[in-house]
Amino acid sequence: MRWKPSMLNLLLLLLLSLLIASLGILFPLLVFCSLIFMVSHPPCPPSDLSDNTV
């Protein structure tokens, strides 16, 4: 079965739109999760860090 150029272009366009849609859904979710993680796990203050090294 030979691929027609228009069929291949349509398939590529569909794949690209699917990728963009999945990024549009996943990216805000990833940012939201990272924000929650940063809020729930604050970085250690410098005093704790110096205690660990000594």
C-alpha positions in Angstrom: 0.0 0.0 0.0 1.5 3.3 -1.1 1.1 6.4 1.0 -0.3 9.5 -0.6 1.5 12.7 0.4 -1.8 14.3 1.5 -2.6 11.3 3.7 0.9 11.4 5.3 0.5 15.2 5.9 -2.8 14.6 7.5 -1.4 12.0 9.8 1.5 14.2 10.8 -0.9 17.1 11.5 -3.0 14.8 13.6 0.0 13.6 15.6 1.2 17.1 16.1 -2.2 18.3 17.3 -2.3 15.4 19.7 1.1 16.2 21.1 0.1 19.9 21.6 -3.1 18.9 23.3 -1.3 16.5 25.6 1.3 19.1 26.4 -1.5 21.6 27.1 -3.1 19.2 29.6 0.1 17.8 31.2 2.2 21.0 31.5 -0.2 22.9 33.9 -0.6 19.7 35.9 3.1 19.4 36.2 3.5 23.0 37.3 0.7 22.6 39.8 2.3 19.5 41.3 5.7 21.1 41.5 4.2 24.1 43.2 2.4 21.9 45.8 5.7 19.9 46.3 7.6 23.2 46.9 5.0 24.5 49.3 4.8 21.2 51.3 8.6 20.7 51.3 10.2 24.0 52.0 14.0 24.2 51.6 16.1 23.8 54.7 17.3 27.0 56.4 21.1 27.6 56.1 21.6 26.8 59.9 20.4 23.2 59.4 22.6 22.9 56.3 25.7 24.0 58.2 24.9 21.6 61.1 24.8 18.7 58.6 28.2 19.5 57.1 30.0 19.7 60.5 
